Amino acid sequence: MAAPSCSAPRLWVQVCRQRVGGLLPVVSQPFCSAAAASRPLDAQRLADRLRAQKQEQKTKKVPVPTNPVQRRVQELVRFTQQLQRVHPNVLAKELSRGIVHQDRDLVVINKPYGLPVHGGPGVQLCISDVLPILAKMLHGHKAEPLHLCHRLDKETTGVMVLAREKEVAHQVQELFRTRQVAKKYWAITVHIPVPSAGVVDIPIIEKEVQGQQQHHKMALTPSYRMDNGKMVRVRTSRNAHMAVTQYQVLSSALSSALLELQPVTGIKHQLRVHLSFGLDCPILGDHKYSDWNRLAPQKLSAGTLRKLGLPQSKARYIPLHLHARQLILPALGSRQEELSLVCKLPRFFVRSLSRLGLTMPSQHPNGDQEAGHLGAQ
């Protein structure tokens, strides 16, 4: 009786194994194949969708403005965005085409608009990143990287000095620090300063602006204030910086002017703050310092907008019209005479001068050539 009892369970197990073994291939294979097929299918669809979106963006046509000024503004915005996406070799090549002067110690470039000098949050490409590449393009593959001698704001164009050796860079930086370098900037202002020439000597301090958009700005902190008709000296903050700017009107129209600025000191955003808050003549395209309480596009008068051919809604695209026109370096190293470095104005600056009815004095370096170009525009 023991044998049957043992063989029956053994037979039942074999039958179950056969049935389960027969069922597993039938049941498990479809489910596995379906699950395996579903995952690549979703990824494939997502990849196809992304490719289609990219292709649509490439083929999407942006409407071209009929107004030539608006078309130029659109080109400038696109160029500024492209500067952050180009390959470093391409940017270095572009900078090499804008070389103003070079000798065995210095390389001087014409800095384009919208290109930051140093890296920072949100900066994908800057001048300091391409200095090694630029040095190799100019002086061979064994050349040491070029060195920055001073800085310019991202929106400022014009003369920028680079040094081949670190020791020379320190010497030029010392010249800037001790105020032995004569600097001349050109700017287009929204209003006309009164008087037409003078000196702004008001300390500058960085302050936090309260409001919907909390941010920091450089602000004036005068040493004197009026109290009941009397001038009273104010205690100066320890964080305030002495700032001195000499200015002169070169040309003026109804509501705009071309100014030559000579900063005696080198405080952050000094020229923009002195013009906007000291003289009530903000620089054209200065969307940060045209209004103290908020960060908003610069508000322009109807007459200025009409001359520029822009509506107020497009004023946010107007670039900052501040150009480092000239630097005069004293004798340095083997060079026994001073070196005058002049950069021509960018094209958008020249066109704005023409639109606003402003002229350049011919007695300035390269003035005759650019004045003729301005008349042609």
C-alpha positions as MATLAB code, in Angstrom:
seq = 'MAAPSCSAPRLWVQVCRQRVGGLLPVVSQPFCSAAAASRPLDAQRLADRLRAQKQEQKTKKVPVPTNPVQRRVQELVRFTQQLQRVHPNVLAKELSRGIVHQDRDLVVINKPYGLPVHGGPGVQLCISDVLPILAKMLHGHKAEPLHLCHRLDKETTGVMVLAREKEVAHQVQELFRTRQVAKKYWAITVHIPVPSAGVVDIPIIEKEVQGQQQHHKMALTPSYRMDNGKMVRVRTSRNAHMAVTQYQVLSSALSSALLELQPVTGIKHQLRVHLSFGLDCPILGDHKYSDWNRLAPQKLSAGTLRKLGLPQSKARYIPLHLHARQLILPALGSRQEELSLVCKLPRFFVRSLSRLGLTMPSQHPNGDQEAGHLGAQ';
ca = [
       0.000    0.000    0.000;
       3.033    2.255    0.469;
       4.086    2.049   -3.149;
       0.867    3.307   -4.631;
       0.773    6.125   -2.129;
       4.271    7.216   -3.210;
       3.757    6.797   -6.937;
       0.544    8.758   -7.041;
       2.028   11.994   -5.756;
       5.037   11.475   -8.039;
       2.746   11.051  -11.031;
       0.738   14.108  -10.053;
       3.859   16.233   -9.802;
       5.037   15.121  -13.234;
       1.675   15.907  -14.773;
       1.650   19.349  -13.109;
       5.164   20.020  -14.294;
       4.182   19.138  -17.830;
       1.088   21.329  -17.696;
       2.907   24.277  -16.102;
       5.846   23.822  -18.415;
       3.486   23.817  -21.329;
       1.647   26.838  -20.094;
       4.684   29.003  -19.238;
       5.946   29.359  -22.775;
       2.465   30.215  -23.965;
       1.613   32.696  -21.211;
       4.922   34.274  -20.215;
       6.329   34.908  -23.698;
       3.578   37.263  -24.894;
       3.670   39.292  -21.671;
       7.474   39.614  -21.690;
       7.614   40.475  -25.359;
       4.846   43.073  -24.966;
       6.559   44.693  -21.978;
       9.906   44.650  -23.731;
       8.406   46.142  -26.858;
       6.480   48.840  -25.009;
       9.539   50.454  -23.393;
      11.559   51.020  -26.576;
       8.400   52.104  -28.336;
       7.806   54.957  -25.846;
      11.437   56.068  -26.019;
      11.335   55.953  -29.793;
       8.200   58.061  -29.896;
       9.762   60.599  -27.529;
      12.919   60.789  -29.622;
      10.886   61.268  -32.795;
       8.852   63.991  -31.122;
      11.976   65.873  -30.005;
      13.491   65.594  -33.461;
      10.300   66.940  -34.987;
      10.273   69.888  -32.575;
      13.892   70.747  -33.367;
      13.241   70.504  -37.077;
      10.184   72.718  -36.705;
      12.232   75.344  -34.854;
      14.867   75.283  -37.582;
      12.363   75.621  -40.399;
      10.133   78.096  -38.572;
      10.370   81.455  -40.267;
      10.588   84.518  -38.017;
       8.740   87.473  -39.562;
      11.248   90.037  -40.832;
      10.350   93.632  -39.864;
       9.857   96.019  -42.740;
      11.356   98.906  -40.764;
      15.165   98.936  -41.242;
      15.798  100.023  -37.636;
      13.654   97.236  -36.227;
      15.381   94.804  -38.571;
      18.784   95.955  -37.290;
      17.611   95.612  -33.671;
      16.486   92.052  -34.409;
      19.882   91.278  -35.950;
      21.684   92.695  -32.917;
      19.628   90.605  -30.493;
      20.286   87.482  -32.561;
      23.998   88.284  -32.738;
      24.195   88.741  -28.951;
      22.514   85.378  -28.399;
      24.777   83.673  -30.927;
      27.891   84.982  -29.171;
      27.032   82.783  -26.193;
      26.614   79.699  -28.394;
      29.540   79.894  -30.792;
      32.580   77.674  -30.536;
      35.539   79.286  -28.701;
      37.655   78.995  -31.853;
      35.070   80.976  -33.814;
      34.939   83.699  -31.169;
      38.732   83.914  -31.022;
      38.834   84.275  -34.802;
      36.277   87.072  -34.643;
      38.276   88.900  -31.962;
      41.440   88.573  -34.037;
      39.723   90.378  -36.911;
      39.004   93.326  -34.611;
      42.577   93.885  -33.467;
      43.368   97.590  -33.230;
      47.043   97.374  -32.295;
      49.654   94.786  -31.390;
      53.340   94.847  -30.559;
      55.696   92.584  -28.649;
      54.021   93.487  -25.325;
      50.359   94.282  -26.006;
      47.388   93.170  -28.086;
      44.486   95.629  -28.294;
      41.059   94.481  -29.497;
      37.768   96.193  -30.257;
      35.388   94.513  -27.810;
      32.005   93.684  -29.399;
      28.660   94.367  -27.779;
      27.056   91.774  -25.502;
      30.220   89.786  -24.784;
      31.185   89.470  -21.085;
      34.821   89.742  -20.089;
      34.663   87.327  -17.152;
      32.586   84.230  -16.477;
      29.697   84.084  -14.026;
      26.172   82.722  -13.496;
      24.509   82.140  -16.840;
      27.653   82.998  -18.833;
      28.476   80.264  -21.348;
      31.350   82.013  -23.092;
      33.481   85.056  -22.272;
      36.645   86.775  -23.451;
      38.842   85.265  -20.732;
      37.883   81.757  -21.945;
      39.273   82.301  -25.428;
      42.513   84.141  -24.559;
      44.633   80.942  -24.866;
      43.149   80.235  -28.301;
      43.595   83.837  -29.434;
      47.249   83.771  -28.351;
      47.912   80.624  -30.392;
      46.210   82.127  -33.443;
      48.416   85.214  -33.238;
      51.745   83.879  -31.997;
      51.834   80.135  -32.695;
      50.871   76.982  -30.819;
      53.562   77.434  -28.176;
      52.390   80.913  -27.197;
      51.398   81.635  -23.609;
      47.775   82.739  -22.992;
      47.062   86.454  -23.205;
      46.288   88.331  -19.983;
      43.529   90.827  -19.208;
      44.746   94.306  -18.215;
      41.373   95.869  -17.320;
      37.674   95.167  -17.695;
      34.658   96.489  -19.562;
      30.996   95.848  -18.898;
      29.209   93.269  -21.014;
      27.203   95.931  -22.863;
      30.137   98.320  -23.389;
      32.067   98.274  -26.659;
      35.484   99.592  -27.579;
      39.165   99.558  -26.635;
      40.350   96.593  -24.571;
      44.014   95.995  -23.750;
      45.541   92.514  -23.443;
      49.124   91.672  -22.498;
      51.325   88.881  -23.826;
      53.097   88.339  -20.512;
      51.826   88.360  -16.952;
      54.442   90.861  -15.819;
      53.385   93.343  -18.489;
      49.728   92.846  -17.493;
      50.591   93.758  -13.885;
      52.386   96.889  -15.074;
      49.404   98.026  -17.163;
      47.006   97.236  -14.315;
      49.143   99.404  -12.038;
      48.864  102.237  -14.556;
      45.077  101.930  -14.437;
      45.066  101.736  -10.636;
      47.219  104.845  -10.241;
      45.118  106.732  -12.825;
      47.897  107.241  -15.318;
      45.780  106.016  -18.247;
      43.639  108.624  -20.000;
      40.245  107.129  -20.851;
      37.661  108.626  -23.169;
      34.190  107.196  -23.694;
      31.453  108.256  -26.080;
      27.809  107.941  -25.108;
      24.438  108.918  -26.539;
      22.177  110.331  -23.835;
      18.423  110.699  -23.835;
      18.485  114.293  -22.522;
      20.968  117.147  -22.930;
      23.067  117.904  -19.834;
      23.174  121.428  -18.433;
      25.778  122.878  -18.423;
      27.219  121.437  -21.615;
      30.562  120.673  -19.965;
      31.580  120.038  -16.392;
      32.671  117.592  -13.714;
      30.468  115.249  -11.689;
      32.095  114.624   -8.298;
      29.611  112.525   -6.298;
      30.530  109.367   -4.337;
      28.869  106.092   -5.336;
      27.644  103.254   -3.134;
      25.889   99.946   -3.838;
      22.362   99.733   -2.414;
      19.516   97.243   -2.396;
      16.379   98.407   -4.165;
      13.152   97.402   -2.428;
      10.090   96.607   -4.475;
       8.492   93.851   -6.509;
      11.918   92.937   -7.866;
      14.516   93.224   -5.140;
      17.909   93.904   -6.707;
      21.114   95.851   -6.161;
      22.179   99.020   -7.938;
      24.966  101.516   -7.679;
      23.610  104.789   -6.290;
      24.790  108.295   -5.513;
      25.625  109.241   -1.930;
      26.255  113.014   -2.001;
      28.513  114.602    0.601;
      26.127  117.568    1.011;
      22.380  118.111    1.172;
      20.047  121.085    1.457;
      18.432  121.663    4.870;
      16.078  124.677    5.147;
      17.904  126.444    2.366;
      21.338  125.767    3.814;
      23.938  123.351    2.533;
      24.790  120.791    5.190;
      27.597  118.266    5.011;
      26.472  114.640    5.281;
      28.453  111.956    7.046;
      29.987  109.746    4.386;
      29.392  105.995    4.539;
      32.448  103.818    4.872;
      31.189  101.763    1.900;
      31.009  104.784   -0.412;
      33.573  105.177   -3.197;
      34.881  108.479   -4.515;
      33.785  108.883   -8.146;
      34.733  111.712  -10.514;
      33.639  112.049  -14.153;
      34.449  114.823  -16.597;
      31.988  115.298  -19.460;
      31.545  117.430  -22.558;
      28.735  117.666  -25.114;
      30.055  116.999  -28.615;
      26.735  117.276  -30.424;
      23.104  117.794  -29.422;
      19.649  117.632  -30.976;
      16.161  118.250  -29.604;
      16.180  115.605  -26.865;
      19.470  113.738  -27.213;
      23.191  114.392  -27.136;
      26.542  112.844  -27.940;
      28.864  113.108  -24.944;
      32.562  112.564  -24.418;
      33.239  111.182  -20.941;
      36.552  111.035  -19.120;
      36.300  109.012  -15.905;
      38.967  110.047  -13.400;
      38.099  107.109  -11.148;
      37.032  103.593  -12.099;
      34.029  102.651   -9.958;
      31.546  100.015  -11.117;
      28.904  101.535  -13.458;
      30.274  105.008  -12.661;
      29.460  106.636  -15.999;
      25.945  105.235  -16.123;
      25.136  106.324  -12.569;
      26.605  109.825  -12.891;
      24.759  110.482  -16.145;
      21.413  109.047  -15.065;
      21.142  110.148  -11.434;
      23.645  113.017  -11.390;
      22.777  114.826  -14.639;
      19.336  113.304  -15.345;
      20.658  112.216  -18.739;
      20.550  108.404  -18.880;
      22.443  106.659  -21.654;
      20.325  105.451  -24.550;
      19.619  101.761  -23.996;
      20.452  101.781  -20.262;
      17.507   99.777  -18.985;
      18.986   99.335  -15.498;
      19.698  102.910  -14.440;
      16.958  104.797  -16.278;
      14.614  104.149  -13.343;
      15.710  103.695   -9.749;
      12.722  101.799   -8.370;
      12.370   99.051  -10.942;
      14.032   96.992  -13.628;
      12.117   97.818  -16.786;
      12.761   98.863  -20.379;
      13.831  102.469  -20.767;
      10.955  104.874  -21.390;
      11.632  107.200  -24.283;
       9.803  110.275  -25.490;
       7.529  110.094  -28.502;
       9.947  112.239  -30.507;
      12.935  109.983  -29.783;
      10.938  106.861  -30.619;
       9.779  108.418  -33.866;
      13.363  109.252  -34.883;
      14.529  105.747  -34.043;
      11.547  104.239  -35.839;
      10.567  102.085  -32.863;
       7.468  101.708  -30.699;
       7.881  101.803  -26.931;
       7.164   98.062  -26.774;
      10.405   97.441  -28.696;
      12.543   99.803  -26.602;
      13.812   96.880  -24.523;
      15.907   95.756  -27.493;
      17.849   99.023  -27.771;
      21.495   98.305  -26.857;
      23.524  100.400  -24.445;
      25.144  103.221  -26.401;
      28.390  103.441  -24.426;
      31.663  103.061  -26.297;
      35.239  103.053  -24.979;
      36.509  105.381  -27.679;
      40.134  106.013  -26.735;
      42.875  104.970  -24.296;
      46.188  106.769  -23.948;
      48.870  104.633  -22.294;
      52.057  106.271  -20.996;
      55.518  105.005  -21.907;
      55.957  101.400  -20.838;
      58.951   99.079  -21.049;
      60.931   99.520  -24.234;
      58.331  101.940  -25.630;
      59.505  105.501  -24.883;
      56.447  107.378  -26.147;
      52.801  107.284  -25.125;
      50.442  105.047  -27.051;
      47.071  106.358  -28.280;
      44.520  103.613  -29.003;
      41.307  104.516  -30.821;
      38.391  102.208  -31.687;
      35.804  103.038  -34.317;
      32.166  103.098  -33.313;
      29.972  100.019  -33.754;
      27.492  100.111  -36.585;
      24.388  100.385  -34.376;
      25.947  103.405  -32.621;
      26.613  105.172  -35.931;
      23.089  104.512  -37.169;
      21.571  105.896  -33.971;
      23.660  109.068  -34.370;
      22.312  109.482  -37.882;
      18.713  108.824  -36.839;
      18.856  111.273  -33.933;
      20.488  114.015  -35.998;
      23.783  113.954  -34.076;
      27.150  114.596  -35.717;
      30.713  113.680  -34.770;
      33.388  116.385  -34.537;
      35.965  115.998  -37.291;
      38.915  116.960  -35.108;
      38.766  113.655  -33.245;
      40.987  110.750  -34.332;
      39.425  109.017  -37.340;
      36.649  111.570  -37.077;
      36.675  112.568  -40.738;
      36.375  108.988  -41.929;
      33.563  108.092  -39.552;
      31.774  111.403  -40.133;
      31.655  110.596  -43.829;
      30.382  107.124  -43.045;
      27.725  108.650  -40.815;
      26.575  110.934  -43.602;
      26.289  107.964  -45.948;
      24.065  106.161  -43.479;
];
